[in-house]
Amino acid sequence: MAGLGWWRSVSSGSRLGYVDWLRGLAVLLMMQTHAYDSWLTPEAKRTPFYGWSRLMGGYPAPLFLFLAGLSLALLAHSRLGKGRSLVRVRREALQRGLEVLAYAALFRLWMFTTGGFVKPADLLRVDVLNCIGLSMLLVAALALRFERLRGQLLAAASLAAGVGLLTPLAWDSAWPAWIPRPLLAYVSGRVPGAYFPLFPWAGFTGAGAAVGLLLARAHAAGREGQAIAVLTASGAAAMPLGLLLDRLPQVYPRYDFWWTSPNYFLVKVGILLLLLGGAYAWGLAPWAAWPSLLRQLGKTSLLVYWVHIEIVYGGIAAPAARAGLGVMGASVGLALLVLAMLALSLLRTQTLRLGRGRVPAAAS
């Protein structure tokens, strides 16, 4: 979903295998989060099992946003390296962000339609696709204004840090009453229906873009592995640092660790960097060339996102399962859902492969 599959054009080799792997991990965590949230009975949701499911469910969205920024930076660096002008590369990146926003609008319209036209307000819900599209626009507009890599890197890192630091103020300031709620929902998560406001979520895209720029420079110098090692170590250090800062007196009028805290944002970025290092190391293992469930799901993340949401929350596929299953029943349903999405993903990639194979013959 985060990269929507476009970004694999950066390289046909194994360089981006770990990006697809991470995106697939996000897809898998996302499916378990949504399946248990929709299908478990109220009694089952009071168990520790559901608590762990919700805890893991806090990472798919940061992963998607982080990978969107990382992939965007890698693609821009690749385009610039091939001689394209900065203006053209920035325009392409902005177009990608607008395309994601278009998908977001179509998705909300689809869910409104299949839900029986019950909640018109859902058409304006700020969901993850909206946030991804706008975050990509911010990265493209801010980081790709600069010719030099150093300026791009500073802009992306500043976006991440600025969004993280300003989140408590964005959420809990006394905003003017004349600001429309659907617009304010892009800033503050206190507004009903604002599931993924830009604060703090766009910060993960900025962090991903900064990491992508670092990796692009390291790859060009033949030091990608060393750069990954440094980033992984930085992630390991960021986690205890964020928890340590949480113990210090806070300067914000209202401090909410789990929702708006810059310290928790730092912890999450650290976890993302650890996952990046783990995925890269996994890609170097002897079994990395084997068929991979996660890499396959990562290649078609938008399709899987769209279809699985309809199955889990929509009114067409399985409405009878809503809030009606125990842990065992929901787990069986989740296993079937993963298998179905894997089959759909394989069908999609096979269709694309066959389509590409017909082009030369048709041209001939």
C-alpha positions as CSV (number, residue, x, y, z in Angstrom):
1,M,0.0,0.0,0.0
2,A,2.6,2.5,1.0
3,G,4.6,2.2,-2.2
4,L,1.6,0.9,-4.2
5,G,4.0,-1.3,-6.1
6,W,5.3,1.6,-8.3
7,W,8.6,1.9,-6.5
8,R,9.9,-1.5,-7.5
9,S,10.9,0.1,-10.8
10,V,13.9,1.7,-9.0
11,S,15.8,-1.6,-9.3
12,S,15.1,-5.0,-10.7
13,G,17.7,-6.7,-8.5
14,S,17.7,-7.7,-4.9
15,R,18.3,-4.2,-3.6
16,L,14.6,-3.6,-2.8
17,G,13.7,-7.1,-1.8
18,Y,13.8,-6.0,1.8
19,V,11.4,-3.2,1.1
20,D,8.8,-5.6,-0.4
21,W,9.4,-7.9,2.6
22,L,8.8,-5.0,5.1
23,R,5.7,-3.9,3.2
24,G,4.4,-7.5,3.3
25,L,5.0,-7.6,7.0
26,A,2.9,-4.5,7.4
27,V,0.2,-6.1,5.3
28,L,0.2,-9.2,7.5
29,L,0.1,-7.2,10.7
30,M,-2.7,-5.0,9.2
31,M,-4.8,-8.0,8.3
32,Q,-4.6,-9.6,11.8
33,T,-5.4,-6.2,13.4
34,H,-8.5,-5.6,11.3
35,A,-9.7,-9.2,11.4
36,Y,-9.6,-9.5,15.2
37,D,-11.0,-6.0,15.6
38,S,-14.0,-6.8,13.4
39,W,-14.7,-10.4,14.1
40,L,-14.1,-10.9,17.9
41,T,-17.0,-10.8,20.3
42,P,-17.0,-8.1,23.0
43,E,-16.0,-10.8,25.5
44,A,-13.0,-11.9,23.4
45,K,-11.9,-8.3,23.2
46,R,-11.4,-8.2,26.9
47,T,-8.7,-10.9,26.8
48,P,-4.9,-10.3,26.9
49,F,-4.8,-11.9,23.4
50,Y,-6.7,-9.0,21.9
51,G,-4.4,-6.5,23.8
52,W,-1.4,-8.0,22.1
53,S,-3.2,-7.9,18.8
54,R,-3.8,-4.2,19.2
55,L,-0.2,-3.6,20.3
56,M,1.1,-5.2,17.0
57,G,-1.6,-3.2,15.2
58,G,0.2,0.0,16.0
59,Y,2.9,-0.7,13.5
60,P,1.4,-1.4,10.1
61,A,0.6,2.3,9.4
62,P,4.0,3.6,10.5
63,L,5.6,1.0,8.3
64,F,3.5,1.9,5.3
65,L,4.2,5.6,5.7
66,F,7.9,5.1,6.4
67,L,8.3,2.9,3.3
68,A,6.4,5.4,1.2
69,G,9.0,8.0,2.1
70,L,11.9,5.6,1.7
71,S,10.7,4.4,-1.7
72,L,9.9,7.9,-2.9
73,A,13.4,9.0,-2.0
74,L,15.0,6.0,-3.7
75,L,13.0,6.6,-6.9
76,A,13.8,10.3,-7.0
77,H,17.5,9.6,-6.5
78,S,17.4,7.0,-9.3
79,R,15.6,9.4,-11.7
80,L,18.1,12.2,-10.9
81,G,21.0,9.8,-11.5
82,K,19.7,9.0,-15.0
83,G,19.9,12.7,-15.9
84,R,16.3,13.8,-15.4
85,S,15.8,17.4,-14.2
86,L,14.9,18.1,-10.6
87,V,11.8,19.9,-11.8
88,R,10.6,16.8,-13.7
89,V,11.4,14.5,-10.8
90,R,9.6,16.7,-8.3
91,R,6.6,16.8,-10.7
92,E,6.5,13.0,-10.9
93,A,6.7,12.7,-7.2
94,L,3.8,15.1,-6.7
95,Q,1.8,13.2,-9.3
96,R,2.4,10.0,-7.3
97,G,1.0,11.7,-4.2
98,L,-2.0,12.9,-6.0
99,E,-2.7,9.4,-7.4
100,V,-2.7,8.0,-3.9
101,L,-5.2,10.7,-2.9
102,A,-7.4,9.8,-5.8
103,Y,-7.3,6.1,-4.7
104,A,-8.2,7.3,-1.2
105,A,-11.3,9.1,-2.5
106,L,-12.3,6.1,-4.6
107,F,-11.8,3.8,-1.6
108,R,-14.0,5.9,0.7
109,L,-16.7,6.1,-2.0
110,W,-16.5,2.3,-2.4
111,M,-16.9,1.6,1.3
112,F,-19.8,4.1,1.5
113,T,-21.5,2.4,-1.3
114,T,-21.0,-1.2,-0.1
115,G,-22.0,-0.1,3.4
116,G,-25.5,0.8,2.2
117,F,-25.0,4.6,2.1
118,V,-25.5,4.7,5.8
119,K,-22.8,7.1,7.0
120,P,-22.2,10.0,4.5
121,A,-19.6,11.5,7.0
122,D,-17.4,8.5,6.2
123,L,-16.7,9.9,2.8
124,L,-14.6,12.6,4.5
125,R,-12.8,10.3,6.9
126,V,-9.1,10.9,7.2
127,D,-7.8,7.3,6.6
128,V,-4.3,6.0,6.0
129,L,-4.4,6.4,2.2
130,N,-5.3,10.1,2.6
131,C,-2.3,10.5,5.0
132,I,0.1,8.6,2.7
133,G,-0.9,10.8,-0.3
134,L,-0.5,14.1,1.5
135,S,2.7,13.0,3.2
136,M,4.2,12.1,-0.2
137,L,3.2,15.6,-1.4
138,L,4.9,17.2,1.6
139,V,8.1,15.2,1.0
140,A,8.1,16.0,-2.7
141,A,7.4,19.7,-2.1
142,L,9.9,20.2,0.7
143,A,12.8,17.8,0.1
144,L,12.9,17.9,-3.7
145,R,13.2,21.6,-3.8
146,F,17.0,21.2,-3.3
147,E,19.5,20.2,-5.9
148,R,22.0,18.8,-3.5
149,L,21.5,15.6,-1.5
150,R,22.4,17.3,1.7
151,G,19.6,19.8,1.3
152,Q,17.1,17.1,0.5
153,L,18.2,15.0,3.5
154,L,18.0,18.0,5.9
155,A,14.5,18.9,4.6
156,A,13.2,15.3,5.1
157,A,14.7,15.0,8.5
158,S,13.3,18.4,9.5
159,L,9.9,17.3,8.4
160,A,10.1,14.2,10.6
161,A,11.3,16.0,13.6
162,G,9.0,19.0,13.2
163,V,5.9,16.9,12.8
164,G,6.8,14.8,15.8
165,L,7.6,17.8,18.1
166,L,4.5,19.7,17.1
167,T,2.0,16.9,17.4
168,P,0.9,17.6,21.0
169,L,0.2,21.2,20.0
170,A,-1.6,20.2,16.8
171,W,-3.9,17.9,18.7
172,D,-4.6,19.8,21.8
173,S,-4.5,23.5,20.9
174,A,-7.7,25.6,20.9
175,W,-8.4,25.8,17.2
176,P,-10.9,28.4,15.9
177,A,-14.4,27.1,15.7
178,W,-14.8,28.3,12.2
179,I,-12.3,25.7,10.8
180,P,-14.4,22.9,9.2
181,R,-14.1,19.6,11.1
182,P,-13.1,17.6,8.0
183,L,-10.2,20.0,7.4
184,L,-9.2,20.0,11.1
185,A,-9.2,16.2,11.0
186,Y,-6.0,16.4,8.9
187,V,-4.3,18.1,11.8
188,S,-5.7,16.8,15.0
189,G,-6.6,13.2,15.9
190,R,-9.1,14.5,18.5
191,V,-11.6,15.2,15.8
192,P,-14.0,12.3,15.2
193,G,-13.1,10.4,12.1
194,A,-9.5,11.5,12.1
195,Y,-7.8,8.1,12.2
196,F,-4.5,9.2,10.5
197,P,-4.0,13.0,10.7
198,L,-0.7,14.4,9.4
199,F,0.4,14.9,13.0
200,P,2.2,12.6,13.8
201,W,1.8,10.2,10.9
202,A,3.5,12.3,8.2
203,G,6.6,12.3,10.4
204,F,7.1,8.7,9.5
205,T,7.1,9.5,5.8
206,G,9.7,12.2,6.4
207,A,11.9,9.8,8.4
208,G,11.6,7.2,5.7
209,A,12.6,9.7,3.0
210,A,15.7,10.7,5.1
211,V,16.6,7.0,5.4
212,G,16.0,6.4,1.7
213,L,18.3,9.3,0.8
214,L,21.0,8.0,3.0
215,L,20.7,4.5,1.5
216,A,20.8,5.9,-2.0
217,R,24.0,7.6,-1.3
218,A,25.5,4.6,0.4
219,H,24.4,2.3,-2.4
220,A,26.1,4.5,-4.9
221,A,29.3,4.3,-2.9
222,G,29.0,0.5,-2.4
223,R,28.4,0.8,1.3
224,E,24.7,0.0,1.6
225,G,25.3,-2.8,4.2
226,Q,27.4,-0.5,6.4
227,A,24.7,2.2,6.2
228,I,22.0,-0.3,7.2
229,A,24.1,-1.4,10.2
230,V,24.5,2.2,11.3
231,L,20.8,2.8,10.9
232,T,19.9,-0.3,12.9
233,A,22.2,0.7,15.7
234,S,20.6,4.1,15.7
235,G,17.2,2.5,16.0
236,A,18.4,0.4,18.9
237,A,19.6,3.6,20.6
238,A,16.5,5.6,19.8
239,M,14.2,3.3,21.7
240,P,15.8,3.7,25.2
241,L,16.4,7.4,24.5
242,G,12.7,7.9,23.8
243,L,11.8,6.1,27.1
244,L,14.4,8.1,29.0
245,L,13.1,11.4,27.7
246,D,9.6,10.4,28.7
247,R,10.8,10.4,32.3
248,L,11.9,14.0,32.1
249,P,9.5,17.0,32.9
250,Q,7.4,17.8,29.8
251,V,7.0,21.2,28.3
252,Y,3.6,20.6,26.6
253,P,0.4,21.8,28.2
254,R,-1.0,18.3,27.7
255,Y,1.2,15.2,27.4
256,D,-0.2,11.9,26.0
257,F,2.5,9.3,25.6
258,W,0.5,6.8,23.5
259,W,-1.0,9.3,21.1
260,T,0.9,12.5,20.7
261,S,4.2,12.2,22.5
262,P,7.3,13.0,20.5
263,N,9.1,10.5,22.7
264,Y,6.9,7.6,21.6
265,F,7.3,8.8,18.0
266,L,11.1,8.4,18.5
267,V,10.6,4.9,20.0
268,K,8.5,3.9,16.9
269,V,11.1,5.3,14.5
270,G,13.7,3.2,16.4
271,I,11.5,0.1,16.0
272,L,11.1,0.8,12.3
273,L,14.9,1.1,11.8
274,L,15.4,-2.2,13.7
275,L,12.8,-3.8,11.3
276,L,14.6,-2.4,8.4
277,G,17.9,-3.9,9.5
278,G,16.3,-7.2,10.2
279,A,14.6,-7.3,6.7
280,Y,17.9,-6.5,5.1
281,A,19.7,-9.2,7.0
282,W,17.0,-11.7,6.1
283,G,17.5,-10.8,2.5
284,L,21.1,-11.9,2.7
285,A,20.3,-15.3,4.1
286,P,20.6,-18.4,1.9
287,W,16.8,-18.9,2.0
288,A,16.1,-15.3,0.7
289,A,15.7,-16.6,-2.8
290,W,12.9,-18.9,-1.8
291,P,9.3,-17.9,-2.5
292,S,8.2,-15.6,0.3
293,L,4.7,-14.9,1.5
294,L,5.7,-11.5,2.8
295,R,7.4,-10.3,-0.4
296,Q,4.5,-11.5,-2.5
297,L,2.0,-9.6,-0.4
298,G,4.2,-6.6,-0.4
299,K,4.2,-6.4,-4.2
300,T,0.4,-5.9,-4.3
301,S,-0.2,-4.1,-1.0
302,L,-2.8,-1.7,-2.3
303,L,-4.9,-4.4,-3.8
304,V,-4.7,-6.5,-0.7
305,Y,-5.6,-3.5,1.5
306,W,-8.6,-2.6,-0.6
307,V,-10.1,-6.2,-0.8
308,H,-9.4,-7.3,2.7
309,I,-11.0,-4.2,4.2
310,E,-14.2,-5.0,2.2
311,I,-14.1,-8.6,3.4
312,V,-13.5,-7.7,7.1
313,Y,-15.5,-4.5,7.5
314,G,-17.7,-4.3,4.4
315,G,-21.3,-5.4,4.0
316,I,-20.8,-7.8,1.1
317,A,-18.4,-10.6,1.9
318,A,-18.8,-11.6,5.6
319,P,-21.2,-9.4,7.5
320,A,-22.4,-12.2,9.7
321,A,-18.9,-12.6,11.3
322,R,-18.9,-9.1,12.7
323,A,-18.5,-9.3,16.5
324,G,-19.6,-12.9,16.4
325,L,-16.4,-15.1,16.7
326,G,-14.2,-16.2,19.5
327,V,-10.4,-16.2,19.3
328,M,-10.2,-19.6,17.7
329,G,-12.9,-18.9,15.1
330,A,-11.4,-15.5,14.3
331,S,-8.0,-17.0,13.9
332,V,-9.3,-19.6,11.5
333,G,-10.9,-16.8,9.6
334,L,-7.7,-14.8,9.6
335,A,-5.8,-17.8,8.2
336,L,-8.3,-18.2,5.4
337,L,-8.2,-14.4,4.7
338,V,-4.4,-14.5,4.4
339,L,-4.6,-17.5,2.0
340,A,-7.2,-15.7,-0.1
341,M,-5.2,-12.5,-0.3
342,L,-2.1,-14.5,-1.2
343,A,-4.0,-16.2,-4.1
344,L,-5.3,-12.8,-5.2
345,S,-1.8,-11.3,-5.0
346,L,-0.3,-14.2,-7.1
347,L,-3.1,-13.8,-9.7
348,R,-2.4,-10.1,-9.9
349,T,1.4,-10.4,-10.4
350,Q,0.9,-13.3,-12.9
351,T,-1.6,-11.2,-14.9
352,L,0.9,-8.3,-15.0
353,R,3.7,-10.6,-16.0
354,L,1.6,-12.1,-18.8
355,G,0.6,-8.6,-19.9
356,R,4.3,-7.5,-20.1
357,G,5.1,-10.6,-22.1
358,R,2.6,-9.8,-24.8
359,V,3.9,-6.4,-25.5
360,P,6.9,-7.4,-27.7
361,A,4.9,-9.9,-29.6
362,A,2.2,-7.4,-30.4
363,A,4.7,-4.8,-31.4
364,S,6.4,-7.4,-33.7
